[in-house]
Structure formats: structure tokens, C-alpha cells
């Protein structure tokens, strides 16, 4: 775990939420199960396999030593989450977690919940996607599918979007999304639809067409969405939903599915779409095999 300890020794106390250490990318042999995130003022250490109390004590010592340098006299706040199969737990290791817990990213504020669930309310690897949308939203009608807590919507409205339609099956996630909009003093130009996308095409179509569509589904969620069979159903709808020259971000975070999977689906179901670029992931999310990391593909309508 030396690479993790080295990263802790070099980390900085910055304002924005970000990933500090990404062992999951396979770049650091022996540390593939570790990640460390900064959700100010809390460090969140995650392991995807069982670890010993001795290893956690080493992390505690390293975090405390670095924090004493970064913020002398300030309490260290850190949380450990174990995501080993059959051993899921979240533990407050030192200090406290604010409630509500509000973090920042690129001038936006978001509510996070680091003490419950595996998803904390803001996916840090999608920071560049949000930045791209903010830069491409001015005066646009935006469709945000699988909106979760609506971070894309916040970025779009900060970029001057005319309207954002957020759709997600989780009413609880959308409720946090509405809080995020209030937190950022955004204009009332967002809609929040707690529906199954596959049963809502009529309503979605009626509120279109859209200048930008973001599709960021789970790769596998039983009873909701399975990428290998359901993604093509979304892509098939795009030509009817997009404005001429409209843009779409197709997002996929499934190590077993590469960019070619999405390219083939688009070629089959929406051949008029032109591939523009793959957005780079934040530098911290470096991966020994980019095809196994988050894929965010930008296409444009004819």
C-alpha cells in the first residue's frame, strides 16, 4: 500500500471535491482495491476488498501527519468505506461529517452523503463531462437522462441553458437534485421527472427537441437498465429527439464494455450521428487500460 501512503503524503487541501488516489486503474500494483477522495472537509478512503486494522492504522497515521501540515490545529475528518463483497460497511474513523455536507466543484455546490450508500451524490470522474456541458449549454434545451442528483443540470443552467429536463426513476435522488438547484440559486428552468425512461418517451418527445442530450445510465441495474441490451433502445430514439446539429454525450462506466461497443450501437441504431471526440477523464482517474475506465463519447447530429 506504499503508493497510497505516498499519495497521502503529497496531497493538498483544495476547495473542490476530487479524487486523490485511484488504485482501481491498475497503475499502482498491489493497490488496486484502494481509492481516496476529498469531499471537503472530509477524506473518504474506500477499499474494494477486506483490509486489516493494521492497514487502517497506517492510513490514519499518514492522514494525520499530512493534515497536521496542511491545516495545523484543525481536526482530521475521515471516513472508511469497505466495499468487499459481503462486507459492506461505512465507518467514521476520526472527526465528524457536516450535515448538510456541501462540497464545491467548478463554481457549483452539491450536497453529498458520505456516510450512507455506495454512491455519495456526486461522481467525481464525471467532472470533465460537467465542465463540457456548462460550456455547450447556452440557450439550449437539455435532456438529462438517468439524472441521479442532477449535477449535469446544475452545470447546464450555470452555462445558460434555456431548459433542462431531468429524468430518473429515483425520486429520492431527484429530491437531492432539487436541493442542489436551490443551493446554487438557479433559475426555475429545470424539470424533474421521476419516471422509467422506457415508459416516458411521449412526454420526453413533447418537451423536445433538444440541443444537447446526456445519457449516463448504470451499466447494470437489475429491473432498470442493462447496458448490453438496453443502451441501443436509447440510441435508437436520438434522431427524433435531437435538433439538427444537436449534441449527445453517451456515458458508460463498465470495464467489460469498450468504446467500440458504443460505436457499434450508434452505427446500427443512429447512423446519422457523427462521432466527435471522447472526453478525457480527470487526470487522477488514470487507468492502465483506458478502455476499462469511464467512457464519455461526444456525437453530433447531422
N, C-alpha and C positions, 0 to 999 in steps of 0.2 A: 504493500500500500504506500510505498515511498513516493510515488508520483502524486498521489492525493495529498500527502503531507507537504510535499514541495509546493503544490498549488496553493495550499492554505498559507504557507509562509510568505508567498508572493502576492496574495490577493489584496485588493484595495476596497476601501469603504466608499463606494459611489452611490449617487442618489437613485439611479434607475435599477429596477429589478433585472437580474441577468444570471446566466449560468456561469459558475466559477470553474467547475471541473466536470468533464464529460467522459467518464470512463467507458460509457456504453458504445462509443465509437470505435473501440478496439485499438486505439493509438497507444494506450498505456498498458502493456502486458501485465496481467495479474490484478488490474484494477477495473476490469470490465463491468463489475457489478456496482461501482460507486458513481454517484453524481452529487454535486454540491451546488446549491442555488442560493442567491441573495434576494430575499424578499424583505427589504429594509423595514424594521431594524432586526430582522431575524434571519439567521443562516439555517438552511434546510438541507440536511445530509440524508441521502437515500441510498439504501443497499438493496440490490435485487437478489441477494442470497443471504443466508444466515451468516452473521458475524459474531465474534466473541465480545464479551465485556471488556477484555483487554484491548481489543482493537478500538472500541468506542472510547476507552480511556485515553488512548494515544491521540485520537481525534480531538477529544476535549482539551488535552494539553496544548495541542497545536493551535486550535482555535483561540484558546485563552491567551496564549503567548502573542499571537498576531493581533488580537483585539486590544490587548494592553498597549500595543504600539500604535494602532490606528485610532483608538478612542480611549486614552488614559482616563481611568476613573469611571468610565461608563460600564454598565452591566453587560455581560455577554448573553445574548439570547440565541439559543439554538435548539432545533427540533431534529429528532432522528425518526426516519420512517423506514421500516423494513417491508419490502415487497416480495420477499421469498414466498414461493408457492406454499400455501397453507400456514404461513407465519405472519400474515399482515398485521402490523402494529404501528402506531404513531405515538412517540414519546417526547414530552418536553424535557430536555436534558438540563437546561440552565436558563435562568432569567424568566421572561414572560413573553406572551404574544399579545399585541394590542387588539382591542375589539371595539369598533371595527378595525380591521387590518387593511390599510390603504397603501398601495405602492404606486410608483410612477414609472412611466416609460414614454420617452419621446414627447414629453409635454402633456401626456394624458395620465389620468388617475384611475386605478382599478381596485376593486375590493377582492381580496384573496382570503382563502381559508386553509391555512397550512396544517391545522390540527385534525382535519377530518377529510376522509376520502383520499383517493389517489391523485385526483386532478385538483389543483389548487385554485382554479378560477382564471388563470392566465397562462397560456402555453408560451413559454419563453422562446422556443425555437421558431415561433412564427413572427418574431419581431420585424424581420425584413419584409414579410408579407404585409403587415400593417402599415409599415412605412411606405411601401409601394402604393397601397390603396389610398392612403392620405394624399399622395402626390397625383393620383389619377381620378379623383372623385369630384372635382369642381363642377357644379351644375348637373351632375349625373344622377340618374335614378339607379340605385344599387340594390341588388338582391343578395342577401347573405344567408345561404343555406347551411344547416347544421350550425346555427349561430352560437350555441353554448351561452356564454355570458356576454356576448355581443361586443367583444373587443374590436372586431373589424368595423362594426357600426360606429363605435366611438371615433376610430381613426378616420372613417369616411366623412362623418359630419364635421370633424375638425378640419378636413380638407375641403369643405364647402359643398358637400353632396346636397342635391335637391331633396332627395328622399332615400331612406333605407328601409327595406323590408327584411326583417329578421325572422327566420323560421327555425324552430327547434321543437322536438317532442317534449322536452323537459320544461315544464312550467317553472320549476324551481330555478333552473339556470337562467331562463328569461327574466325572472324576477330580479336576479342579481344584475342582469344586463340593464334592466330599467334603472336600478340603483346607480350603475356606472354612468348612465347618461345624465342623471341628476347631479352626480358628483362632479361632472365636467361642465355643468351649466350649458348643456347643448340645446339647440332649438328643437321644438317638438316636431321633428321631421322623421321620426322613426316609428315603424310599426313592429309589433311583437306578436307573432302568430305561433301558438303552441299546438302545432299540428304535425301529422305524419306527412312528409313531403309527397309521398306517392299517392296520397288521397286529397291533395290540395292543389292540383295543377290548375284547375279552373280559376281559383282565386288568385294564384300566383300570376297566371297569364293576364288576368284582367287588370292587375296593377302594373303591368309592364307596358312597353318593352323596356329593357334595362341596358344602360350604358356599360355597366360592369356587373358581373356575377362572380361571387366567391363560393366555391364548393369545398368544404373542409369536413368531410364525414369521418366517423370512426372507421377503421379498417375492418373491424369485425365486432358487431354488437348483435348478439342473437335476438331475433324478433324485431330488429330495427333496420340494420344495414350490414350487408356482407359485400365487401368491395368486388370480389370476383364475379358476383352475379348481379349486383345492383348498380354499380357505377355506370355501366353502359346505359341504363334506363335514364339516368340524369343527363348524360351527354346527348342522348337522342333528342331531348327537349330543347337543347340550347339554341338551335337555329330559329325556333319560333319565339324564344324569349329575348334574344339579344337584338339590340339595334344594329343597323348596318355599321360596320367598323367597330362594333362593341367588343369589349374585352372580357375574358374569363380567366380566373385563377383556379386551376384544378389542383387540389392538395391531396396528398396521400402519405401517410406515415405508417407504412407496412414494410418491414425489412425484406419480406419474401416477394414483394412485387416491385419491379423496377420501372424506370421511366418508359420503357418500351411497352409495358402493359397499358399505360395511359395513351401513348401514341397510337397503338393499335386500336384501342376503343374509339378514339376520335376519328381515325381513318375509316372505321366501319360505320359509326353512327352519326358523325357530323363532319363529313369530308370537306365542307366549305371552310371550316375553321383552319386558320394558318398558325402554325407554331411560331412564337416569337422568341421566347427565352425561358430558361429555367432560373428562377430566382435563387441567389446564393443564400445558404443558411448562415446565421450568425457565426462568427469565427470560432466562438467557444464550442460549437457543436461539430467540431472536426470529426470526420469518420474515415476509417481506413478504407472503406468501400462506400463511396458516395451514393451508390445505387441502393444501399440499405438504409440510408438516412432519410429525413423528411424530403419529400419531393413537392415543389410548388412550381407548376408549369403555367406559363402565360400564353394564351392563344388569343387570336383576334378574328372576328367575323369578317366575312367577305364584304 
